[in-house]
Amino acid sequence: MSSPRFVRIERFDEPELEHVAEIVLDRPESLNAVSSEMARSIAEVTAAVAADETVRCVVLTSSNERAFCVGADLKERNSMSDADLVRQRPTARAAYGGVLHLPMPAIAAVDGHALGGGFELALSCDVIIAGEGALVGLPEVGVGVIPGGGGTQLLVRRVGWSRASRAIFSATKMTTAEAFEIGAVDELVAQGSARARALELASVIGANSPVGLRSAKRAMRLGSDVDLEAGLEIEDACWRATAFSADRREGVAAFAEKRRPNWPGH
């Protein structure tokens, strides 16, 4: 992989984090405002992580304690013509889609502001851990646009229509305590500790079967918007993909032998 700007991957020497990849948003001078170049980097990095079979859990973080990500780079957008904006749209979608479609569990560690596209990056993860004192929200209608990184869909799925509509239509910036109360974030921790807590959770997740983790996520994602019977069929297909794997055989053997499993990963 090339060396993309504004986003980097961190891996760990600690055994408990061996299978965790940290994706760091790293444009601190702009509070991680997502420019076109940064969007391309997010897409490139998430594609590389998705293809890495040694990764069982991803943690999305920021190098700037003041902001997780403040959303789209409006200075860049202000200089764009309508034609430029049309050409840039697939680039933006690929960035948010890259996070959303990670095949392994993903945790967002939010400290500081996560607004607009920044909050959408967090919403694209499976779990959001947020530090006290941060601000989150989708304020796009206040500047004449709408959430375009999945926010209108992902927030509704998290908190329900009425709570999502109130947040989006009012362009409200919520404290993380308010967001936690309505279910927009999953865990509230002390300011500055979201990354540490996310890595702690990632270490627990990363100890589990990589085949099981990916299959469970696939079943949950594909089944979340269909009726129950269709969802159960999706679950059955994902169960079959897991039940006859080497991971399943190793998991059962490890349980019987009272030892920790050594997952083959296939």
C-alpha positions as CSV (number, residue, x, y, z in Angstrom):
1,M,0.0,0.0,0.0
2,S,1.2,3.6,-0.6
3,S,1.5,6.0,2.2
4,P,-1.7,8.0,2.3
5,R,-1.8,11.4,3.9
6,F,-4.0,12.4,6.8
7,V,-4.9,8.8,7.8
8,R,-2.6,6.1,9.2
9,I,-2.8,2.5,10.5
10,E,-1.3,1.5,13.8
11,R,-0.6,-2.1,14.9
12,F,0.5,-3.2,18.4
13,D,3.2,-5.3,19.9
14,E,1.1,-6.2,23.0
15,P,-0.2,-9.8,22.7
16,E,-3.7,-8.8,23.7
17,L,-3.8,-6.2,20.8
18,E,-2.1,-8.4,18.2
19,H,-5.3,-8.6,16.1
20,V,-6.4,-5.0,16.5
21,A,-5.8,-2.3,13.9
22,E,-6.1,1.3,14.8
23,I,-7.1,3.7,12.0
24,V,-6.0,7.2,13.0
25,L,-7.6,10.3,11.5
26,D,-4.5,12.5,11.3
27,R,-5.1,16.0,9.9
28,P,-4.9,17.7,13.2
29,E,-4.3,21.3,11.9
30,S,-7.8,21.1,10.3
31,L,-9.5,19.2,13.1
32,N,-9.6,16.3,10.7
33,A,-11.9,18.1,8.3
34,V,-12.4,15.6,5.4
35,S,-10.9,17.0,2.3
36,S,-11.0,15.1,-1.0
37,E,-7.4,13.9,-0.4
38,M,-8.3,12.7,3.1
39,A,-11.4,11.0,1.8
40,R,-9.3,9.1,-0.7
41,S,-6.9,8.1,2.1
42,I,-9.8,6.8,4.3
43,A,-11.0,4.7,1.4
44,E,-7.5,3.3,0.7
45,V,-6.7,2.6,4.3
46,T,-10.1,0.9,5.1
47,A,-9.7,-1.3,2.0
48,A,-6.3,-2.4,3.1
49,V,-7.5,-3.2,6.6
50,A,-10.6,-5.0,5.3
51,A,-8.3,-7.3,3.2
52,D,-6.0,-8.1,6.2
53,E,-7.0,-11.4,7.6
54,T,-5.0,-10.8,10.7
55,V,-7.3,-8.0,11.8
56,R,-10.2,-9.0,14.0
57,C,-11.2,-5.6,15.3
58,V,-10.7,-2.0,14.2
59,V,-10.6,1.1,16.4
60,L,-11.2,4.5,14.6
61,T,-9.5,7.3,16.5
62,S,-8.1,10.9,16.1
63,S,-4.7,12.3,16.5
64,N,-6.2,15.6,17.8
65,E,-7.7,15.6,21.3
66,R,-9.9,18.6,20.4
67,A,-11.8,16.8,17.6
68,F,-12.5,13.4,16.3
69,C,-13.6,14.9,13.0
70,V,-15.5,18.1,12.3
71,G,-16.9,16.8,9.0
72,A,-16.4,17.9,5.4
73,D,-13.7,20.5,4.6
74,L,-16.0,23.4,3.9
75,K,-13.2,25.6,2.8
76,E,-12.5,23.2,0.0
77,R,-16.2,22.8,-0.7
78,N,-16.6,26.6,-1.0
79,S,-14.2,26.7,-3.9
80,M,-15.9,23.9,-5.8
81,S,-18.2,24.4,-8.8
82,D,-21.3,22.3,-9.1
83,A,-19.4,20.1,-11.6
84,D,-16.6,19.7,-9.1
85,L,-19.0,18.6,-6.4
86,V,-20.5,16.0,-8.7
87,R,-17.1,14.6,-9.5
88,Q,-16.1,14.6,-5.8
89,R,-19.2,12.8,-4.6
90,P,-18.0,9.2,-5.4
91,T,-14.7,10.0,-3.5
92,A,-16.7,11.0,-0.4
93,R,-19.0,8.0,-0.6
94,A,-16.1,5.6,-0.9
95,A,-14.6,7.0,2.3
96,Y,-17.7,6.6,4.4
97,G,-18.5,3.3,2.8
98,G,-15.0,2.1,3.5
99,V,-15.7,2.4,7.2
100,L,-19.2,1.1,7.1
101,H,-18.4,-2.0,5.1
102,L,-15.4,-3.1,7.2
103,P,-16.0,-6.9,7.5
104,M,-14.8,-7.1,11.1
105,P,-16.2,-5.2,14.1
106,A,-15.3,-1.6,14.3
107,I,-15.3,0.8,17.3
108,A,-15.2,4.6,17.1
109,A,-13.4,6.3,19.9
110,V,-14.8,9.8,20.0
111,D,-13.1,12.6,22.1
112,G,-13.7,16.2,21.1
113,H,-16.1,17.3,18.3
114,A,-17.6,14.7,15.9
115,L,-19.9,16.8,13.7
116,G,-21.5,16.2,10.3
117,G,-19.3,13.8,8.4
118,G,-17.2,13.2,11.5
119,F,-20.2,11.9,13.3
120,E,-21.1,9.9,10.2
121,L,-17.7,8.2,10.3
122,A,-18.5,7.2,14.0
123,L,-22.0,6.1,13.1
124,S,-20.5,3.9,10.4
125,C,-18.8,1.9,13.1
126,D,-20.5,-0.8,15.1
127,V,-19.8,0.6,18.6
128,I,-19.3,4.3,19.5
129,I,-17.4,5.1,22.8
130,A,-17.5,8.8,23.6
131,G,-15.7,10.9,26.1
132,E,-17.6,13.3,28.3
133,G,-17.6,16.9,27.1
134,A,-17.5,16.1,23.4
135,L,-20.0,17.4,21.0
136,V,-21.7,15.3,18.3
137,G,-24.4,15.9,15.7
138,L,-25.5,16.2,12.1
139,P,-25.9,20.0,11.6
140,E,-25.9,19.9,7.8
141,V,-29.3,21.4,7.1
142,G,-28.0,24.5,8.9
143,V,-25.6,25.1,6.0
144,G,-28.0,24.2,3.2
145,V,-27.1,20.5,2.7
146,I,-28.1,17.2,4.2
147,P,-26.0,14.4,5.8
148,G,-24.4,12.7,2.9
149,G,-22.1,10.1,4.6
150,G,-25.0,7.8,5.7
151,G,-26.2,9.9,8.5
152,T,-29.9,10.0,7.5
153,Q,-29.9,6.2,7.5
154,L,-27.6,5.3,10.2
155,L,-28.9,7.6,12.9
156,V,-32.5,6.5,12.3
157,R,-31.4,2.9,12.6
158,R,-29.7,3.6,15.9
159,V,-32.2,5.8,17.7
160,G,-35.5,5.6,15.8
161,W,-37.3,8.0,13.5
162,S,-38.5,10.7,15.9
163,R,-35.2,11.1,17.8
164,A,-33.2,11.2,14.6
165,S,-35.6,13.6,12.9
166,R,-35.4,16.0,15.8
167,A,-31.6,15.9,15.8
168,I,-31.2,16.3,12.0
169,F,-34.0,18.8,11.4
170,S,-32.9,21.1,14.2
171,A,-29.2,20.8,13.2
172,T,-28.6,20.2,17.0
173,K,-25.1,19.7,18.4
174,M,-25.5,17.3,21.3
175,T,-23.2,16.7,24.2
176,T,-22.1,13.1,24.4
177,A,-24.2,12.8,27.6
178,E,-27.3,13.8,25.6
179,A,-26.3,11.5,22.7
180,F,-25.8,8.6,25.1
181,E,-29.2,9.2,26.6
182,I,-30.9,8.7,23.2
183,G,-28.7,5.8,22.1
184,A,-26.7,7.7,19.5
185,V,-23.5,6.6,21.3
186,D,-23.1,3.4,23.1
187,E,-20.7,4.1,26.0
188,L,-19.9,7.3,27.9
189,V,-16.4,7.5,29.5
190,A,-14.3,10.2,31.1
191,Q,-13.0,12.9,28.9
192,G,-9.8,11.8,27.1
193,S,-10.3,8.1,27.8
194,A,-12.3,7.0,24.8
195,R,-9.3,5.6,22.9
196,A,-8.1,3.6,25.9
197,R,-11.6,2.2,26.6
198,A,-12.0,1.4,22.9
199,L,-8.7,-0.5,22.8
200,E,-9.7,-2.4,25.9
201,L,-12.9,-3.5,24.3
202,A,-11.1,-4.3,21.1
203,S,-8.7,-6.6,22.9
204,V,-11.7,-8.6,24.2
205,I,-13.3,-8.8,20.8
206,G,-10.0,-9.6,19.1
207,A,-9.6,-12.7,21.3
208,N,-12.5,-14.3,19.5
209,S,-12.8,-16.3,16.3
210,P,-12.1,-14.2,13.2
211,V,-14.5,-16.3,11.1
212,G,-17.1,-16.0,13.8
213,L,-16.7,-12.3,14.1
214,R,-17.0,-11.6,10.4
215,S,-19.9,-14.0,10.0
216,A,-21.8,-12.5,13.0
217,K,-21.3,-9.0,11.7
218,R,-22.5,-10.0,8.2
219,A,-25.6,-11.7,9.6
220,M,-26.4,-8.7,11.7
221,R,-25.9,-6.2,8.9
222,L,-27.7,-8.1,6.2
223,G,-30.6,-9.1,8.5
224,S,-31.2,-5.7,10.2
225,D,-33.6,-4.4,7.6
226,V,-35.6,-7.4,6.5
227,D,-38.5,-9.3,8.1
228,L,-37.8,-11.9,10.8
229,E,-38.1,-14.9,8.5
230,A,-35.7,-13.5,5.9
231,G,-33.4,-12.5,8.7
232,L,-33.4,-16.1,10.1
233,E,-32.5,-17.3,6.6
234,I,-29.6,-14.9,6.4
235,E,-28.5,-16.0,9.9
236,D,-28.6,-19.7,8.8
237,A,-26.4,-19.0,5.7
238,C,-23.9,-17.2,7.9
239,W,-24.1,-20.0,10.5
240,R,-23.3,-22.6,7.8
241,A,-20.3,-20.5,6.6
242,T,-19.0,-20.6,10.2
243,A,-20.1,-24.1,11.5
244,F,-17.9,-26.0,9.1
245,S,-14.8,-23.8,9.4
246,A,-11.5,-24.7,11.0
247,D,-12.2,-22.0,13.6
248,R,-15.3,-23.9,14.8
249,R,-13.4,-27.1,15.1
250,E,-10.6,-25.4,17.1
251,G,-13.1,-23.6,19.3
252,V,-14.9,-26.8,20.3
253,A,-11.5,-28.6,20.8
254,A,-10.2,-25.8,23.0
255,F,-13.3,-25.8,25.1
256,A,-13.1,-29.6,25.6
257,E,-9.4,-29.4,26.4
258,K,-9.9,-26.4,28.8
259,R,-7.4,-24.2,26.9
260,R,-7.4,-21.0,25.0
261,P,-8.1,-21.4,21.3
262,N,-5.5,-20.8,18.6
263,W,-7.8,-19.7,15.8
264,P,-6.8,-20.8,12.3
265,G,-8.8,-17.9,10.9
266,H,-10.5,-19.9,8.2
